[in-house]
Amino acid sequence: MSDANRMKPQTAAKKLNIYLPATPQDFQDTPLTHDEFVALQADPPEWLQTLRREGPFPRPEVARKLGVTITALKANDMDQPLTATDIRALLEDQPEWLRTARTSLAANRGNATS
């Protein structure tokens, strides 16, 4: 299969919701066929299971886990990959910006469904 028919590692990482620089070098260097990508989803190797469980997580996943927007992360200099431990610590002892951003997003979501 030609490279034109393969998924770039960056695209695969985004679809898998993982942080590309934290993946094995072989994954970062090798475009995937559709079948290889489906196999990763169906039967994730240990490294993928660990990344999904412990991170570091990419920005959209950090925002989702914290219950805030990516914009809120950027505005508070938190626009970086975080681990599950980092996220747990932030949620357990929420700084003011996090409380405010979570409340704001929850209110916006409530207004969107009304």
PEURDA-V182968 format. One record per residue. N is the residue number from 0. RES is the residue in one small letter. SS is DSSP state (h for helix, s for strand, l for the rest). PHI is phi in whole degrees, 0 to 359 (* if undefined). PSI is psi in whole degrees, -180 to 180 (* if undefined). Layout:
n/res/ss/phi/psi
N/RES/SS/PHI/PSI
N/RES/SS/PHI/PSI
This chain:
n/res/ss/phi/psi
0/m/l/*/135
1/s/l/286/161
2/d/h/299/-26
3/a/h/296/-26
4/n/h/262/10
5/r/l/251/153
6/m/s/272/130
7/k/l/296/148
8/p/h/306/-39
9/q/h/298/-41
10/t/h/293/-44
11/a/h/300/-44
12/a/h/298/-42
13/k/h/297/-43
14/k/h/292/-31
15/l/h/276/-8
16/n/l/62/45
17/i/l/233/161
18/y/l/272/111
19/l/h/306/-46
20/p/h/298/-16
21/a/h/269/-4
22/t/l/277/163
23/p/l/300/148
24/q/h/305/-39
25/d/h/301/-41
26/f/h/295/-42
27/q/h/294/-28
28/d/h/263/-10
29/t/l/239/113
30/p/l/299/148
31/l/s/253/145
32/t/l/283/167
33/h/h/300/-43
34/d/h/297/-39
35/e/h/295/-40
36/f/h/295/-46
37/v/h/299/-40
38/a/h/296/-39
39/l/h/298/-41
40/q/h/291/-42
41/a/h/287/-38
42/d/l/221/75
43/p/l/297/134
44/p/l/293/168
45/e/h/304/-43
46/w/h/300/-38
47/l/h/288/-41
48/q/h/300/-43
49/t/h/296/-45
50/l/h/299/-42
51/r/h/293/-30
52/r/h/274/-44
53/e/h/249/-18
54/g/l/81/-168
55/p/l/293/148
56/f/s/259/148
57/p/l/289/163
58/r/h/311/-49
59/p/h/298/-35
60/e/h/287/-38
61/v/h/300/-47
62/a/h/299/-45
63/r/h/298/-46
64/k/h/294/-32
65/l/h/275/-15
66/g/l/75/37
67/v/l/226/176
68/t/l/269/162
69/i/h/298/-36
70/t/h/301/-41
71/a/h/295/-39
72/l/h/299/-49
73/k/h/299/-44
74/a/h/296/-20
75/n/l/244/24
76/d/l/54/36
77/m/l/245/20
78/d/l/279/69
79/q/l/206/160
80/p/l/294/138
81/l/s/234/152
82/t/l/271/170
83/a/h/300/-38
84/t/h/296/-44
85/d/h/300/-45
86/i/h/294/-44
87/r/h/302/-45
88/a/h/298/-42
89/l/h/294/-40
90/l/h/289/-33
91/e/h/286/-36
92/d/l/230/73
93/q/l/292/124
94/p/l/292/162
95/e/h/305/-43
96/w/h/299/-36
97/l/h/289/-44
98/r/h/301/-46
99/t/h/297/-45
100/a/h/294/-40
101/r/h/294/-43
102/t/h/297/-44
103/s/h/297/-46
104/l/h/295/-41
105/a/h/297/-41
106/a/h/294/-41
107/n/h/295/-41
108/r/h/294/-38
109/g/h/296/-40
110/n/h/291/-33
111/a/h/290/-28
112/t/h/266/-9
113/s/l/281/*
